[in-house]
Amino acid sequence: MSVSTDPTLRSGLRIAIVGATGAVGQVALQILADRKWPADRLVLMASARSAGKEIAYLGRKLKIVEGRADAFAGIDVAFISATTAVSRELAPVLARQGVLVIDDSGAFRMQADVPLVVPEVNGKDVLGHRGIISIPNCTTTPLVMVLAALRSLAPLRRVTVATYQAVSGTGAAAVRELDEQNAAIVEGRDTARSVYPHRIAYNLLPQVDRFLDDGYTAEEHKMTNETRKILHEPALPLSSTCVRVPVRISHSEAVHVELARPVDPAEARRVLASFPGIRVVDDPANSDYPMPDQAAGKDPVLVGRIRRDSSHPDGLVLWLSCDNLRKGAALNAMQILDEAVRLGALKPRAAVN
Amino acid sequence: MSVSTDPTLRSGLRIAIVGATGAVGQVALQILADRKWPADRLVLMASARSAGKEIAYLGRKLKIVEGRADAFAGIDVAFISATTAVSRELAPVLARQGVLVIDDSGAFRMQADVPLVVPEVNGKDVLGHRGIISIPNCTTTPLVMVLAALRSLAPLRRVTVATYQAVSGTGAAAVRELDEQNAAIVEGRDTARSVYPHRIAYNLLPQVDRFLDDGYTAEEHKMTNETRKILHEPALPLSSTCVRVPVRISHSEAVHVELARPVDPAEARRVLASFPGIRVVDDPANSDYPMPDQAAGKDPVLVGRIRRDSSHPDGLVLWLSCDNLRKGAALNAMQILDEAVRLGALKPRAAVN
């Protein structure tokens, strides 16, 4: 067997996954397994409820450990994808212990001393970390990749988005709820619900996360604030409507972008196609366009329906689908680790207080 | 029993429904039954395949007649909701026979001598008919109602829309396809498809109708062209992305509107709430907002999530859901007839050639 050319794999690092039983944790495990990440350099953690259970990994059984601050001896990198409360409690403590925390929650994303990173867009930002690096919300990641690609053609002027978000973004329980409701409806039974405030099967919820005073949801605010931070464009005008749809995996977005000059769709298609992590799927004549079921389980952000905005001379319209658990979360986290290894940024400059 | 105060009901008119077995035809029948429209002033028509079958109506059985041009003797009004080909063949012939045709297809909507009418918005346009009045596409109708309400505050400058369209817009076969695919998926079986080019269950299709050369679909063009015609604003900038979602009934839309001045959401809420046919459902604190399952089977267009557009000083953002079979089709048709009766416009000025 040849020696791996993957610097992260050769690094000898030990990784902990906190939230290993969750929807994102499971995909993280899958990605590590695909890389043949050695089982003895992997620790799976979850809540006390799951501690002691075993998870299959590369032909072995890994026992789940309770994710307590004192369980991280010998761990170099912790990927946390649990609840925001878990992230708030664990991340600063681990950072002080010298563990690099890659955090999936919204707890630290907008903190000035925490880089918020999509490696294809602002990979160098990992250099500024003080022990915690955040990954963006799963709707932000594909959007900033598209915007970064288009910005190479002309400055961005304004962005509006309508999302179509899969239930796995809420977690594994929401996927079960959708499945159970669908089963009940096709069998003519009454539906039950516990995760969402309304039925999601055969329905749409124009609410993701809680509402704020301005009528936007926290999800919609995240999209604006995180996009601005990642693109280093603190005043970029952006407005979105975030909607939950009865789909298991992959978020989709209808995006209107205004640029500083008219951009031909062919130009846009070219820069999008050559942007790392994006695959252009745009052959309408053959009904070929991004769809959630096609993006699910795949790495790239799928972008298509690229056309002029018929309502604005400098506008483009497009449609994207992206696996919210993969590039929207676990894959992006792994790529952040790769970037930190590559740039020699594993040791924080100084721990977060 | 008291005499009806409904002038259309008292008119003595005889109505034919062409496409009585279809998704829209069935809703039209329901609306007529709710009005206690007399069975002897109603003729149900469909294709030769359905001719002879019986449909229950107000405790009677009505036999379906084949919808041929020579079957309309004694009919005053024909509501056609079949295929575009059927509309193209029948409507001009009937108009020449003096039948008022209210047509649900895209065949005549953009024809200059055919009024395209949403009674709450441009009811008086029925006066210009020459035998055919078209009803708009089911995504256009709720949008123009919202735009007409907002226009009372300030001129419209630009509109962008992302739609979330129910499968019943395609027809009853598409509803069965969604149900069958959902059943197969929850039971772990393979799905089959025949109506759509891709699976619709647990998925999204960013294609409604066929693609045109500019990258937009015919559905997206309809939305622009029909909105301009109904609002009498032939240059209104409008761009949309039309998406099919796994929902049975009710189309939803995320709408960005730019006006000629900043409009306070409270002002917008007021004019929307007082606009006929619109119900404002906008209480985010109680997770109360328009949803397709709440709009289905109801008359009003539900509008909510009304807020400032954080990306434009003169912009508003909102979300709507509307029963695509009811106000999106059959109800609007019935209201056009009411308007024609009320305005004494039943007889055309001169038949369409």
Interface residues (C-beta under 8 A of the other chain):
Chain A: R158 V159 T160 A162 Y164 D179 N182 A183 I185 V186 P197 H198 R199 Y202 N203 L204 L205 P206 Q207 F211 D214 G215 Y216 T217 T224 P237 L238 S239 T241 V243 V245 P246 V247 R248 S252 A254 H256 P265 P284 A285 S287 Y289 P290 M291 P292 D293 G304 R305 I306 R307 R308 D309 S310 S311 H312 G315 V317 W319 S321
Chain B: R158 V159 T160 A162 Y164 D179 N182 A183 I185 V186 E187 P197 H198 R199 Y202 N203 L204 L205 P206 Q207 F211 D214 G215 Y216 T224 P237 L238 S239 T241 V243 V245 P246 V247 R248 S252 A254 H256 P265 P284 A285 S287 Y289 P290 M291 P292 D293 G304 R305 I306 R307 R308 D309 S310 S311 H312 G315 V317 W319 S321
